Amino acid sequence: MNPANILSFTKKTAAVVLLAVSLAPAGDEAVLAAGNGGTATPNVTINSALLARSVVFGQQKAVPASLRSFTEQVVDELSNQDSFQDWKRAGISYDPLGPGTHGWLATVSRNGKAVGYLILTSTDDGQYMLSEYGRGESMPYNSQALYQRLQQLGLLQAGSKLSGGTSIEARYSALLPVWKITPPGKKAIYLHGMTGEELPMQPSGMEKAPLDGLSSSGRLKLVGATQPKRTGTSDPYENLLWLQSPKLSFRGDQDLIQAVKAGSSGLVFTSPGHNADYGAPFVVTGLHAWKADGTEKEVLFAASGPDGSRYLPAAELLAHGEFRSLNASRL
């Protein structure tokens, strides 16, 4: 396995050095339907993160009643969890993801402050699917990171004007929010939507949808939550000894559930060769289990990121990556 594939696009020197010595070689595209809809921009002034956001997320569209109902169900269920109590009696705003309205970013706010989000995508049968969700102020599309990158890339001219003909789009792959910046006559630049880190190429996940999200076809119920007591860090870069632990063999959901329950320090997810597509590596520290009326099948979402604040479809992780134990004491 190539060490560079495990840590992917990160520029943390310490991680690169340790990788070199410790590990031997071993959906649908979504363009935000806002502002210019992905077309070239005029010389607009961007002198703040708020204005950067408005260039991309400026246009509003009518929100389907079925989408509102589905989103409210999910928010209501999650608000019964201790870690989502801020979602009680919260407001929800919607930004369309395209082309057309193929998906939506729903921002959950309380007292004027963002407390979480959901990303929903349309399905072939006209329903909606919950692709991911998260709690806290951290949003999947970080406008401050975008603004800073526009400055660093030299795309803001005198007076903070965006270079004429430059387009900015917010896109969503299966698990990765992406800013796509296309200067006139040049190749597109892809940035991680949350961190603003430049991706080495267009994420291949742009062409696929999540394997097993949560569908709006029936009344939903959150039937289980696994959030083990943890010590230590949820940042895989702070303790790289997990690189020396063996890859864990999971045959399905039950193996993942048992591993999360047993681990005090979480599991590290990586997708060798495709880390950029998933924003990996990251730590999985808990699980949510959902079920729709009339079905016995549970749909798992894995808690990831700082304090387990971002929830991703576990089926996607199981199908396209591997797990290692973060618990260095067991190495």
N, C-alpha and C positions, 0 to 999 in steps of 0.2 A: 504494500500500500504506500503510495507516495505521501510523505509527510505534508507536503504543501496542500494536498487535497483535504486533509483533515481540518486545518485551520483556515483554508481558503484565502479570502481576500484580506484578512486582518493584517495590519502593519505593525503589530506589537513585536518588537525585536526579540524580547526574551522568549516569547513563545516559539518563534522561528528557530532560535538557537537550540532550545531544548528539544524541539521536534527532530532536528537534524541528527541529534545524538541518541535519542531515546526510542525512536520508532523506526524499525527497518521497513524497507519497501514491502510491503505485503500485497374562472378558468377561462377558459376562454379569456382571451386578451380583453383587458378592461381599460378603456380610456375615459377619464372623467368627463362627463358631459357638462362642462362648466366653462365659463370664460369664453375662449375661442374654440372650444371643442377639439383642441389639438391642432388647429391651424396656426399659421405664423402670426406673431403678435406685432402690433405697431410699437413705436418707441414709448412704452409705458414707463412711468416712474415707479421704482421699487426701492424704497428707503427704509423698509421695516419688514419683519417676518409676517405681519398682518397683511401688508400689501402683496407680499409674495404669495400668500395663501389665496388672496382674492383673485389674483390672475388666473389661478387654476380652478378654484372652487367658487366661482362667482355666480354662475347661472343656476336658478332654481327651477324645478319641474314639479308637476302635480304628483303627489305620492299616492300610489294605489292603496285602497282601503285594505286589501288583503295583506299587503306588506306591513302596514301599520299594525294590523291585528296580530300578525305573526311576531313582529318585533316586540310588541307590548307583552305578549305571552312569555317570551324569553326573559325580558327584563323583570317581569313580575316573579317568575320562578327564581331567578338569580337573586333577587332582592331579599329572599328568605334566608340566604346564606350570610353568616356573620361578616365575611369579607366583602360582601356586596351590599351592606346595609345602606350605603349612600345612594343606592339606586331606588330606594323607596320614595314614591311621590316625586320622582325626577322627571324632567322634560326630555324629549327626544327630538333631535333635528336630523334632517336627512339631506345627503348630497348624492346625486345620481352618479353611477359608474356606467360606462358605456362599452362599446358604441350603443347609442340609443339609451335604454335604461336596463341594461343587462345585469346590473348590480347596484348596490347602494351601500354607502357608508352612513351608519346611524350613530350619532354622537349623543351620549347620555350626559345630561347636565343638571346640576342642582345649585340654586342660588348663584347662577351665572358662571359656575365653574364646572369644567368637564370632569366627570368622575368615571368615565368609561366609554366604550364603543362596541359596535358590532359591525361586521362586514357580511352582507347578504348577497347572494348571487341567484339569478334566475335559472330555472331548469327547463329542459326540453318540453316538459308537460305543463308548463305555465305556472308551476309552483315556485317557491323560494327555498333556498338552502342557506343555513347559517354556516358560513365558511370559517369564521373565527370570532372571538370576542375578547375583551380585556377590561380590566378595572384600573382606576387611578387616572392621573392627569396625562400620562404618556399616551400619545396618539400614534396611529400607524403611519400618518403622514405628518412629519415634523417640519413645520414651515420655517422654524428658526434654522434648522440644519440646511434646508433648501436655500434660504436667504444667504447664509454664510458661504455655501458652495458657489452660488452665483457670483459672489464677490471674489472668491478665490480663483474661479475659472476665468475671471476677467470679462464676464458677460454683462456687467453693469458699467455703463459708460459714465462720462461726466454728468453730474446731476442725478446719479443713480438710475439712469434710464437703461432699460433692457435693450440689448442690441436688436435693431429692427430685423424682423424675419425669424427671430428665435421662438421656438415653440416649447412649451412646458406642459407635460401631461402627467397625471397621476394614474398609475397602472397597478393592477393586482394580479399576481400569479397565484398558484395554488396556495402558497403560504407566505408570500413575500410582497409587501407593498413597495412600489418602486416609483421614483421620479424619473421620467425620461425627458432629457433636455436635448433639443436638436438645434444647434446653431446653423445659420444659413450656409449651405454648401459644405457642411461638415458631417461627419458621422455622429450618430446619437450618443449621448453620454447617459449611462444608467447609474442612479444613486439609490442606495438603500433608503427606503422611505422614512425609517425611524432614526437612523444614525447619520445619514448623509454620506456615508462611505461610498466611494466610487466602486462599482462592480466591474469585474474584468471584462464582461461581455453582456449581451442581452441574456437575462435568465431564461433557460430553456423551459422553465415552468410556465412561461407566458402562454403557452399553447395548450395547457390542460387545466381542468377544473379539479377541485378536491374530490377524492375518491368516495368519502363517506362522511359528508357533513350532516347536518340535522335538517330534515325536510319539514315544510309547512303543511304537509298533507293530513296531519291529525293533531289533536290536542296534545301538547307537550308536557312532560313531567320530568323534573330533575330528581332522579331516584337514588342517587348515591354521590358522595363526595369523599375522596381520599386525599387528605392533606396531612402527611405524617409530620411529627415534630422533628425539626431539623436544627442542626448546628452547623456553623461554618458558612461558606459562601455559596451563592447561586451563580457565580461567575466562573466558568470553566477555565479562564485564563489565570485566575489567582492561585490555582493549585493544579499543575499540569501532570501530576502523577497518574491521573486517570488514563493518560496515553499508554501507560504500561500495563494496564489491566486488560484482560481478555475480552473480546467481543461477546456480548451476552446473546444467547440463542432464544428468541421468542417465537413461538409457533402461532400466537394469536393474542387476543385481548386479555385472556385470563393470566397468561404469563406476565404480561406487562403490569396488570393490576397487582399481582403478587410481588413483583420486583419493586414497585413503588411503595407498597405497604411495608416491605422488609427493609428498604434502604433508608438510613437516617440522613444521608447526604445527597440523595438524588441520583439521577441517571443522566449521563451526557449523551445527547443525540448528535450524530454526525452523518453526513451523506457523502462518502468519499467520491471525489470528482465532481460533485454537484452541490457543495456547501453554499455556494453563492445563490443557488436557487431557493434555499430555505433559510438563509440568514444563520446558518449553523457554524460552529457548534454552539449548543445551548443546553441548559440543564432542565430536565423535567422533574418536578418535585411533587406533583399531585395529579388527580384525575377528577373529572366530572362525568357521571354516567346519566344519559338521557334516554327516555323512552317515549314513543308516541302511542296514543290510544289505539287499541286493536292490534298491537304488535308485541312480540316478546323480545325482539332484538334490542339490545342496548347500543347506543352510540356514544363512544368515549371521546372526550376532549382532554388533552394533556395540558397541565399548567406548566408554563415555561417562563423564562426571563426573570428579572429581579423580583423576588418575593412571590414567584409563581403568578404573575399578574396577567399573562397573555395565554389564552386557551386556544389550542390548535387541534384539528381532527387527528386522533391517534392513528386511525387507519392509514392516513397519509404518511405518518412517520414510520409505521411498521413496514409499509410497502417500499419506501424509498430511502431507508437509512439503516443505521445500526446504533446500538446502545452500549455504553461502557459505564462501569460504576465510578461515581465520583468519590466514593468512600476510600480515601487513601489508606486508612488504617487496615484495610483488608488486603492490601497489595503484598 
